[in-house]
Amino acid sequence: MAVLLALDSATESLALALAADGKLFLREEEGGAQASTRIVPLVHELLAEAGRRLADVDAIAFGRGPGAFTGLRTACAVAQGLAFGAGKPVLPIDSLLIVAEDARAQAEAAGTPQPASLWVAMDARMDEIYAAQYGWDGARWQTRCEPALYAPDALRVRWGRPDAAAGNALEVFAPALGSIEPAWPRARSRAAALGRLAAQAWDQGLRLDAAQAQPVYVRDKVALTTAERLAAGGVR
């Protein structure tokens, strides 16, 4: 069984998972500005807990985005650096798919039907939403609508009446998106979902050379100039 290390800092939550010996070793804590200083110490904690060394890891997975610009760069850079140093491949994981897998696991734990079709909607700030649609065939996920950036009203038009949805945008933009059932607006464990997706990516042979590790951005403009912020209502 493969030993897999997985890292994600696409949101305000820093999530890490290590799959080894049929177990998942997890770490999840506040990310954001803390991610760049905490991620490597947490990697060492996981390896120590599992009684493993970095050389024992078969591949390093990372949340490639979309998500927070700095967070995506952090996870990608650390995964790439560790993979280069250990001579291991990387496994890029769609960060929105982590939300879908967490929602599926919540449904499974509750004994309710797992969603065969699911939209993920995450707050992208600046009154926009990262969204994508996924399908679950009972064994693995497939992307039905690639991650993209939407205004709330545009997303509601795009997805029509979704069979199910997950992600924090369901609460942040509730008036614009409307009521959806079933829905999972809050994650239970991004780290556990990330670990399961890393195993799925490994089984599908989706590993890449570390040199090919790249974050995925769907927003062309990640920052406003001072003049633009003033025009929008003041510098924050």
C-alpha positions as CSV (number, residue, x, y, z in Angstrom):
1,M,0.0,0.0,0.0
2,A,1.4,3.4,-1.0
3,V,2.5,5.9,1.6
4,L,1.1,9.3,0.6
5,L,1.6,12.8,2.1
6,A,-1.0,15.4,1.2
7,L,-1.0,19.2,1.8
8,D,-3.7,21.9,1.2
9,S,-3.7,25.5,2.2
10,A,-6.2,26.8,-0.4
11,T,-8.6,28.1,2.3
12,E,-8.3,29.6,5.8
13,S,-7.9,26.0,7.0
14,L,-4.5,24.3,6.7
15,A,-5.0,20.6,6.1
16,L,-2.5,17.8,6.0
17,A,-2.8,14.0,5.7
18,L,-0.5,11.1,5.7
19,A,-1.7,7.7,4.5
20,A,0.4,4.9,5.8
21,D,-0.2,1.3,6.9
22,G,-3.9,1.5,6.1
23,K,-4.4,4.5,8.4
24,L,-4.8,8.2,7.9
25,F,-2.8,10.6,10.1
26,L,-4.3,14.0,10.0
27,R,-3.5,17.6,11.0
28,E,-5.9,20.5,10.5
29,E,-5.6,24.0,12.0
30,E,-5.9,27.7,11.1
31,G,-4.1,28.5,7.9
32,G,-4.1,31.9,6.2
33,A,-1.0,33.9,7.1
34,Q,0.1,31.0,9.4
35,A,0.3,28.4,6.7
36,S,3.8,29.2,5.4
37,T,5.3,28.8,8.9
38,R,3.3,25.9,10.1
39,I,3.1,23.5,7.1
40,V,6.7,22.1,7.3
41,P,6.6,21.5,11.1
42,L,3.2,19.7,10.7
43,V,4.7,17.5,8.0
44,H,7.4,16.4,10.4
45,E,4.8,15.8,13.1
46,L,2.8,13.5,10.8
47,L,5.9,11.6,9.8
48,A,6.9,11.1,13.4
49,E,3.5,10.0,14.5
50,A,3.4,7.4,11.7
51,G,6.9,6.3,12.4
52,R,8.0,7.2,8.9
53,R,10.6,9.2,7.1
54,L,10.1,11.4,4.1
55,A,12.1,8.8,2.1
56,D,9.3,6.3,2.8
57,V,6.7,8.5,1.1
58,D,5.7,7.3,-2.4
59,A,4.2,10.6,-3.6
60,I,3.2,14.1,-2.3
61,A,-0.2,15.4,-3.1
62,F,-1.1,19.1,-2.9
63,G,-4.3,21.2,-3.3
64,R,-3.7,23.0,-6.6
65,G,-6.6,25.4,-6.4
66,P,-8.6,27.3,-7.0
67,G,-8.3,29.2,-3.8
68,A,-6.4,31.9,-1.9
69,F,-3.4,33.0,-4.0
70,T,-0.8,32.9,-1.3
71,G,-2.2,29.6,0.1
72,L,-2.0,27.9,-3.3
73,R,1.6,29.0,-3.7
74,T,2.5,27.7,-0.3
75,A,1.1,24.2,-0.7
76,C,2.5,23.9,-4.2
77,A,6.0,25.2,-3.3
78,V,6.3,23.0,-0.2
79,A,5.1,19.9,-2.0
80,Q,7.4,20.6,-4.9
81,G,10.4,21.2,-2.6
82,L,9.8,18.0,-0.6
83,A,9.3,16.0,-3.8
84,F,12.4,17.3,-5.4
85,G,14.5,16.6,-2.2
86,A,13.1,13.1,-1.9
87,G,13.0,12.2,-5.5
88,K,9.2,11.6,-5.5
89,P,6.3,12.5,-7.8
90,V,3.5,14.9,-7.0
91,L,-0.3,14.4,-7.1
92,P,-2.2,17.6,-7.9
93,I,-5.6,17.6,-6.2
94,D,-8.5,19.9,-7.2
95,S,-9.1,22.0,-4.0
96,L,-12.9,22.2,-4.8
97,L,-13.0,18.5,-5.0
98,I,-11.8,18.3,-1.4
99,V,-15.2,20.0,-0.5
100,A,-17.1,17.5,-2.6
101,E,-15.4,14.5,-1.0
102,D,-16.0,15.9,2.5
103,A,-19.7,16.3,1.7
104,R,-19.9,12.8,0.3
105,A,-18.3,11.5,3.5
106,Q,-20.8,13.5,5.6
107,A,-23.7,11.9,3.7
108,E,-22.2,8.5,4.2
109,A,-21.7,9.0,7.9
110,A,-25.3,10.2,8.3
111,G,-26.6,7.2,6.4
112,T,-28.2,9.3,3.7
113,P,-27.7,8.8,-0.1
114,Q,-24.4,10.0,-1.4
115,P,-24.8,12.7,-4.1
116,A,-24.3,11.4,-7.6
117,S,-24.0,15.0,-8.8
118,L,-22.7,17.8,-6.7
119,W,-21.9,21.5,-7.2
120,V,-19.2,23.0,-5.0
121,A,-19.4,26.7,-4.2
122,M,-16.7,28.4,-2.2
123,D,-16.4,32.1,-1.3
124,A,-13.7,33.7,-3.5
125,R,-14.0,37.1,-1.8
126,M,-14.6,40.3,-3.9
127,D,-18.3,39.2,-4.1
128,E,-17.3,36.2,-6.3
129,I,-17.5,32.4,-6.0
130,Y,-15.3,29.6,-7.0
131,A,-17.5,26.8,-8.3
132,A,-17.4,23.4,-10.1
133,Q,-19.6,20.4,-10.6
134,Y,-18.6,16.8,-9.9
135,G,-20.1,13.4,-10.4
136,W,-19.7,10.4,-8.0
137,D,-20.0,7.0,-9.6
138,G,-19.8,5.0,-6.4
139,A,-16.0,4.6,-6.5
140,R,-14.4,7.8,-7.8
141,W,-15.1,11.4,-8.7
142,Q,-15.3,12.8,-12.2
143,T,-15.3,16.5,-13.1
144,R,-18.5,17.6,-15.0
145,C,-17.9,21.3,-15.0
146,E,-14.4,22.7,-14.5
147,P,-13.7,25.1,-11.7
148,A,-14.5,28.7,-12.6
149,L,-15.1,32.1,-11.1
150,Y,-18.8,33.3,-10.9
151,A,-20.8,36.3,-9.7
152,P,-23.5,34.9,-7.4
153,D,-26.4,35.6,-9.7
154,A,-24.4,34.1,-12.7
155,L,-23.8,30.9,-10.7
156,R,-27.4,30.5,-9.9
157,V,-28.3,30.8,-13.6
158,R,-25.4,28.4,-14.5
159,W,-26.4,25.6,-12.2
160,G,-30.2,26.0,-12.5
161,R,-31.6,23.6,-9.8
162,P,-28.7,21.6,-8.6
163,D,-29.3,18.1,-7.2
164,A,-27.0,18.9,-4.3
165,A,-24.3,21.5,-3.3
166,A,-21.5,22.0,-0.8
167,G,-19.2,24.8,0.3
168,N,-19.2,27.9,2.4
169,A,-20.6,30.2,-0.4
170,L,-24.0,28.5,0.3
171,E,-24.1,30.5,3.6
172,V,-22.1,33.6,2.6
173,F,-24.3,34.2,-0.5
174,A,-27.5,32.5,0.7
175,P,-29.9,35.3,-0.5
176,A,-28.5,35.2,-4.1
177,L,-28.0,31.4,-4.4
178,G,-31.3,30.4,-2.8
179,S,-32.2,27.3,-0.8
180,I,-30.7,24.0,-2.0
181,E,-31.3,20.5,-0.5
182,P,-29.3,18.5,0.3
183,A,-26.5,20.9,1.1
184,W,-23.3,20.7,3.1
185,P,-22.2,24.3,3.7
186,R,-19.6,23.4,6.3
187,A,-16.7,20.9,6.1
188,R,-16.2,18.2,8.7
189,S,-12.6,17.3,7.9
190,R,-10.8,18.7,4.9
191,A,-7.7,16.7,5.9
192,A,-9.5,13.4,5.8
193,A,-11.1,14.2,2.5
194,L,-7.7,15.3,1.1
195,G,-6.1,12.0,2.2
196,R,-8.8,9.9,0.5
197,L,-8.4,11.9,-2.7
198,A,-4.7,11.5,-2.7
199,A,-5.2,7.7,-2.6
200,Q,-7.7,7.9,-5.4
201,A,-5.2,10.0,-7.5
202,W,-2.5,7.5,-6.9
203,D,-4.7,4.6,-7.9
204,Q,-5.6,6.4,-11.1
205,G,-1.9,7.0,-11.9
206,L,-2.2,10.8,-11.9
207,R,1.3,11.4,-10.5
208,L,3.5,14.0,-12.2
209,D,7.2,14.9,-12.0
210,A,7.8,17.5,-9.3
211,A,8.9,20.0,-11.9
212,Q,5.3,20.0,-13.3
213,A,3.7,21.1,-10.0
214,Q,1.7,24.2,-10.7
215,P,-1.1,26.0,-8.8
216,V,-4.4,26.6,-10.7
217,Y,-5.7,30.1,-10.7
218,V,-9.1,31.0,-12.1
219,R,-9.0,34.7,-11.2
220,D,-7.0,36.8,-13.6
221,K,-6.6,39.6,-11.1
222,V,-5.7,38.7,-7.6
223,A,-5.2,42.2,-6.2
224,L,-6.5,45.8,-6.7
225,T,-4.5,48.9,-7.0
226,T,-4.8,51.6,-4.4
227,A,-6.9,53.7,-6.8
228,E,-9.2,50.8,-7.5
229,R,-9.7,50.1,-3.8
230,L,-10.5,53.8,-3.2
231,A,-13.0,53.8,-6.1
232,A,-14.6,50.7,-4.5
233,G,-15.2,52.4,-1.2
234,G,-11.9,53.0,0.5
235,V,-8.6,51.3,1.3
236,R,-9.0,48.4,3.7
